Amino acid sequence: MEATFADLQLVTAPRRVFTPRPATEKLVDRALELADTRPLRVADVGTGTGAIAVALAVKAPQLEIWASDTSADAVELARANAELHDVSDRVRVVQGDLLDPLPGAFDLIVANLPYLPESLHDARYDAEPPEAVYAPGDGLVHYRRLLNACEDGKLVIPGGVVVLQFHLKVLVANCWELKALRARLDRLQPVAA
């Protein structure tokens, strides 16, 4: 199957890998604004189909992009989409948890991770793999882990920026604002019933 994302046709795999949604195009747009024309190292955490990484690479050829996902299906699909759009030389896709498999520090980290609490079933996502939609507890475990990893200063360069998709919002914080971003996520998250 195919889906259109940021004016690009991407190969998808329903029920195996989360299908990219138009709402996430806002994350790509914001990341492109932040990148401007500078050559930056970008990490796309939880890449799924590679939609974000591929869109960034196509629209900003000066970017070096590393993408990670825990799913072998997602890694395979992201690599295929990078090949499809001739950006595989600048989109390196690796399997692993969050930033763990990615080398060095990054100027820009983007992520659209699972954040719905497991107890809040949403029928709109029944055709998606549950692990790509739902997260344990209040749903913020993956974002908290990502922000903790960024806060140690080894993965985000000084002045680096984190851009997150959360519900329909795009949240942005530079490396000095990560604690405030975590507090904002806690306020925005719906409470599990």
N, C-alpha and C positions, 0 to 999 in steps of 0.2 A: 504494500500500500504506500501511498504518498500523501504528504501534507504540505501546504504552503505556509512558510514562516518567513517573515521579513523579506517577502518577494522572492523567496527561494523555494524550489521544489526539493523536499527531503524525503528519503525513504524512511518509512516507519514500520513498527512491528507491534500492532495493538495486542494487549494482554501480556506482552513481554517487556516492552519499554514504553514509558509514558509518552503520549503523543503531544508534541508542542502545541501550545495555545497562543492565540493572538495577544493575550494580555502580557505575555512574556516579551513581546517585541518592545515594550516600554523599557525593560531592563537593558536590552541591546541598545536602544536609542540613548539611554542615559550613559551607558558605558562608552559609547562612541563620542558623546559630548565631552566626557572626562578625558578620554584619550587624546582628543583633538587630532593633531597630525604628528604627535610625538611617537617615537619608537618605544614601545613598552612591552614588558613581560606580563602576560595576563594568565590567570588561572581560572578555569571554568570548573567549579566543583559540583559533582553530581550531574555530569553532562548529558546523560540520557542519550537522545538521538544525535547529540552534538549540535543541536540547533543554534544555541547561543554562540558556541565556539566558531562554528562555520560561518554564521552571519557576521560575526566580528571580523573574521579573517577576510571574507569577501569584500566587506565594506571599508576595511582599514588595513591595507596591505603592509603597513609598517609594524603591525603587531606580531609578536611571537606568542603563541597561545599553547598552553598546556591544559589538557582536560582530563578529569578523573571521574570514575564511577566504580561502585562496588559490583555492579552487574556485568558479567561477561557478555551478555546479549547487548547491553548498552554500549560497551566498548567496541564490539564488532560493528554495530550500526553507526556509531559516531565516526569510526574510521572509514566506513563505506561512504558516508555523507561528505566527509572531507575529501575523499578521492573523487567523488561525483562532481564537486565544485572546484577541483584542482587546487586545493589549499592544504593538502596533506603534508607538504614540506614545512608549513608553519603552524599546523594544528597537530600536536603530538598527544595521542590519547593513550592513557594507561589505566590499568585496573588497580583499584585500591580505595582505601577509606579517606575521604575528604582530601586534605593536603598531604597526607603521609607519603604517597608515591611520587610527589612532585619535587623536582630538584631546585634548590636555591630559593631566593626571595622574589616576591612579585610586586609590581607597581600597582596592579589592579587585580582584585579577586571578585569574581561574580559567582552567584549561586542562586539556584531555585531548587531548594531541597524539600523533601517531604515535611509538612508541618501541621497537617490536620491530626488532632488527637485520635487515637484508635477508636475511642468511644463515640466519636461524632461521624457516623456513617453519612456519606453524601452519594446519592445515586448517580450523580453526574460522572462519577469516576469508577463506576462498576466495570467498565471495559479496560481499566488500567491495572497494572500490577499493584497490589496493595502496598508493597514496600516502597513504591515510588510516590505514594500519596499520603500514607498515614505514618505517624511516628509515635513511639511510646509516651505514656504519661500525658502531659499537657501539649505535646507535639513539638516542643522547642528543643528537644535534646540534640538534634543534629546542628541546629544553628548555634546553640550554646557551645557545643564542642568546637565548631568552626571558629567562633569568635575567641574562645579561649586559646586556640592554636595561633590565631593572628595576634593576640595580645602579647605573646611572649617576645615579639620583636624580631623573630628569626625568619618569618614567612612574608611579612609585609615590609617593604623598604620604608625608611623614614619619609613621610609625606604620601605614602601609598594609601589606596582607597579600597574599601569593601562595598560592593553593591549587591543588595539582596532583593529577591522577589518574595513578597509576603502578602498573601491574598492578592488583592489587585494593586497593592502599593509597591513602589520601588523605594527602598531605604538605602541611604548612602551615608557612610562615615569614613573620615580619614583615620589614619592609624592612631591618633590621639583621642578619638571619639568613640572607640569601640565599646567601652562600658556604658556610655549613654545609649548606644544603639541596642545593646542587650536589654537595658531597662525599657526602652521603647517597644521592643518585641514582646516583653512580658506584659506590657499594658495593652497591646493590640490583640493578643492571642485570646480566642474565645475559650471559655472554661468548659471542660468536659462535663457532661451531665452525669 
